[in-house]
Amino acid sequence: MDKVLIIRFSSIGDIVFTTAVVEALKGKGFTIDFMTLSSYVPILESHPYIDRIISVPRDAGMKQLRWIGSDLRSEGYSQLIDLHSSLRSRLVRSGLRGNRTTVYKKHRIKRFLLFYLNWNRFNEDFELTKEYLELAGIGTEFQPTLYVDPEEEKKISEQLKNFGVDGSFIALVPGAAWPNKLWTVSGYRELIDSYNGTVVVLGGENDAICGQISDGFSSIINLQGKTDLRTSLVVLSLAEMAVGSDTGLIHAAEALGTPVVMLSGPTARATGANVRHVSSTLLYSDVWCRPCSKQGARNCFRKERYCMTGISVSDVQKSVNGMVGSV
């Protein structure tokens, strides 16, 4: 049986996207090894189509990365698919040597033109997962998919009951790695105030917005900083739907089968900010300066982040109300 190594070190959303390739390759009968950073291994746990997860320490140096590659030579990979194309992945590849290698070429020039000259050279139907699939030569009909074990769901369901969650709920993921991606605190609070049901908020320890939108609401269960990555994924798999910005957990929710309302601001389809679940909704404000960066890292030059503040509460409410109870 042919054996393939897929490399994608980070981040949450990008790793989620690569699982479309995993689904497709397994359908062709490949044995699949997946290399990623140790902090992101939980994303891929319980994935039935990944035969081995190769964990790489985030602080691995050049020598160690080459050694990791050379140590894998004996695996006899028929193909190496590098979906990251970073210094890390090049060092690993240099250690492996001799394998048939496919490397994803990033659209650096197109993105420069888009972000700095407002010149969009991307096709209207650009889809990152399709590019990955075409690169691997395996069709384009597969979607990113993550899995959780039924025992995990049972365990987390019991833990949620301890927090007062007993029954259906929606999840909010208001935080983001870059502040420019954040929707307004007032918007989230108005949404929560209008929703007649249980809301679970997920976020990391540094996501202060979680507390800001939760304060004073008895219907909110704020789990900010109380769940690790794997637990957050299981919570999302149990949610009726999720609301949040273009972040890894929102993409993960879709891959787990949970529809989302994605609030896209400084990013757009050309950066991977797209919804893929048939019941999901993508909301954005059609301002001329959007998108301005791949991840939302570039400082906004305007007096207000119109790409986010222009997303109305009423549109989000309509999307949530239309989704809850119908999925």
N, C-alpha and C positions, 0 to 999 in steps of 0.2 A: 504493500500500500504506500502511495506517495505521501511524503511528509513535508509540511510547510511550516515556516516560522514567520509569524506576523509581528512586526515591531511598531508599537505606539506607546510612548512613555507617559504622555499627559495630553490634555487635562481630562476632567470628567466627561465633558461633552464630546470631545474628540475621540476618546476611547469608546464611548457609546456608539458613535457613528461607525467605527470600524467593525462593530459586531455584525453589520450587514454582510461584510466579506466573510466572516466566520460562518454565518448561516449558509452562504452560497457555496463555499469550499467544502463544507461537510457534506452537502448534497452531492458533490462530485466524488465523494469517497476519500477525501484527504484526512490524514491525521494532522491535527492542528496544535502547534505550540504558540503561545502568545507571550511576548515579552513586554513588561511595563514596569513602571516605578513601584516600589513596595507600598507606597501610600495609596496607590490606586488598585491594588490587587482585589480589595473587597467588591469592586464593581463587577468583576468577572467570576466571582465565586458562584458555584451552583450552575454555571453555564454548561449544559450537557454536551455541547459541540466543541468545547475546548478541552483537549486531552491533557495539557500541562500548561500551567502559568509559571513563567520564569520571572522571578522578582528581582529587580535591580535596585540597590540602595540609591537614594537621591544624591548622596555625597560621593558616589563612586567616581574615582579619578580616571584619567586617561589610561593608565596602565591596567587598572582593574577592568575597565570596559573592554580593552583589547583581550585581556585574559578570559573574560566571560565569553567573548566570541570564539576564541581558539578552543576553549573547553567544550564548545558545542559542535566542533567539526565532526566528531564521531557520531553525531545524531543522523548524519546522512540526509540532510534536507534536500529535497528535489527543487525547492524554491524558497527564496527569502523575499518577503514582501515588506518593504520599509515604508510605512505610511506616515512616518514622522519627518524623515529627511532632516535630521538635526546633527549637531556635532556628536552627541551621544551615539546616535544610531550609526553614523559613519565609522566611529571607532569600533563598535561591535562588529560591523560588517568587515572591517579591515582584519579583525581577528579570525573571522569565519573563513573567508576566502574560498574561491572555487565554486560557490553556489550560484545557480541562476538567480539573479537579483532583479527585482522590480522596485523602483523608487518613485514615490509620489513627488511630482514637481509642483511646488507651490506657486500660486499666481502672484508673485511679488510685484511685477511690473503693472499688471492690471489693477492690483489693489492700490498701488501708489497713485496711478492715474485717477482712480475712483476717489480715494481719500483726500488727495491734495489738489486735484484739478477738476474734480466733479465730472469726470469723463468715464462713463460706465461702458466697459468693453465686455462685460459678462453677458451671456445669453439670458433672456428673460426666464427661462426654465432651468437655470443653473441649479444643480443639486449636488452637494458635496458627497453624499453617500453614493450617488450614481457614478461620480468620478472615481471613487475608490473601486467600485465594482468593475467599471470599464478598464481600469488599470490592471486589475487581476484577470481580466478577460473572461468574466463569468456572468454576463448579463446584468440587467439593472432592476430586476423586479423584487429584489430582496430589501427588507427594511431592518434597521437596527433593532435588536431584541436582547433584553436582559431577563434573567430568571431568578426567582426566589424559591426556596424549598417550602413545601406546605408546613413543615415543622417550624420553620422560621416565622411564617405568618401566624401560626397558632401561638407561638411564644410571645411575639410582639403584640398581638391582639390582647393577650392577658395583661401585658405591661401597660398598654394603653388604658385598659379598664382602671388600673390603679391611679391614672391621671384624670379619670372621669370621662373617658371616651368609650362609650358603650353603644355601638351602632354606627350608622353611616356618618361620614365627615368629609369635609373638603380640606385640602392642604394649601397653605400659603408658603411660598418660598420667596420672601421679599428681599433677601440679601443678594449681594453680588460681589465678585472680587474687585470690581472697579465701580466707584461711586456714580459715575455717569450713567450706569445701567439701572440705577434705582428709580422706581416709580415713587410718587409722592407719599409721604406719611399720611397726609389728609385724605388722599385717594383711597388708600388701603382701609383707613378707619371708617370712611363713609361706606365702603363696600361691606365691611364687617357689620356695621350698624344696620345695614339693609338686609343682611342674610339671616334667615330664620333657621339656624341649624348650628351644628358644632364645627368649629374651625380649629385645625391643628397647624401651628406655625413651626417651621423647621429653619434652622440656621446655625451657623458656627458661632463660636464665642465672641468673635469680633463684629458680628452683624447686629449693631446697636438698634437698627430699624425694627428688629423683631420685638423688642421691648416697647419701643415707641408706638407701634401700632396695636399692641396688645393691652397696654395699660388701661384699666378701667372696664374691660369687657369680661363678663362672667362666662360667656360662651366660647372664649378662646382658651386653648391649651397651648401655652408657649413652651416648646421643647428646645428653644435655643440653647446650644451648648450641652444638651442632655443626651444627644444621640450621636453615635459614631457614624461613619459613612454607610456601613452596611445596614445599620438599623434605620437610617433615614430612607434608604432604598426600599426596605420592607414596608415602612410606614406609607411611602408613596404608592406602593403596590396595593395597599389596602384602601387608599383614599378613593372617593367617588370621582374626584377630579382635582386638578392642582392649578394654582395661579402663580405666576412669577415672571421675572424678566428672562432674557436670553442667557440662562445659566445652565451649568452641567446637570443639576438635579432636575430641572424642568425637562431637559432632553431625556434624562434617565427615566422620568415618570412615563413619558410616551413609550419608551422601549419596554417598559414593564406592563404596558397595556392600559395605562391610566391617561385619559384625555386631559389636555391642558388648555389654559388661556395664556398665551405667551405675549408679554408686553415688550415689544422690540423698539429700542430707542436708537442709540448710536451705531448699532450693528444692523445687518440686513441679510437677505438671502445669499448674497455674494460672500458673506463671511460665515455662512453655516446657520444663520438665524432663520430657521424655517420650521414649520410644524409638519409632522408626518403621520400622526394618528388621524384616521378618517373623521373623528369627532372633534378634533382640536381646532382652536381658533387662534389666528395670529392678528394681534392688534398693533397698529403703529400710527404715528403722526407723519403725514407725507410732507415733511419739510425739505427744502432744497439741499440743506447741508448734511443730510443723512444718506448713507452711513459715513462716519468720519474716521473709523478705525476698526480693526479686526475684532478686538476684544473690549472696546469701550475705554481703552486706556488713555486716549488723547484728551487733553483738557479742552473743555468747551470754550470757544471764544465769544459766545453770545452772552447777553446779560441773564438769560434764562435757558435751561435745557428744554427747548420747545419740543424736541423729539420725544421726551417723556411727559412733560406737563401737558402736551397736546393730546394725550390719550385720555379720553373723558371717562369719568366714573360711570356714567350711564351706559357707555358701550361695554365696559367691563361687566357691569351688573347684568346687562342683557345677555351677554355671552355665558356668564355663570348660570343664570336662571334658565337659559335655554338648554344647558348641558345637564344640570343636576336632575336626576330622576329619569333621564332619557337615555343613559348609557349603561 
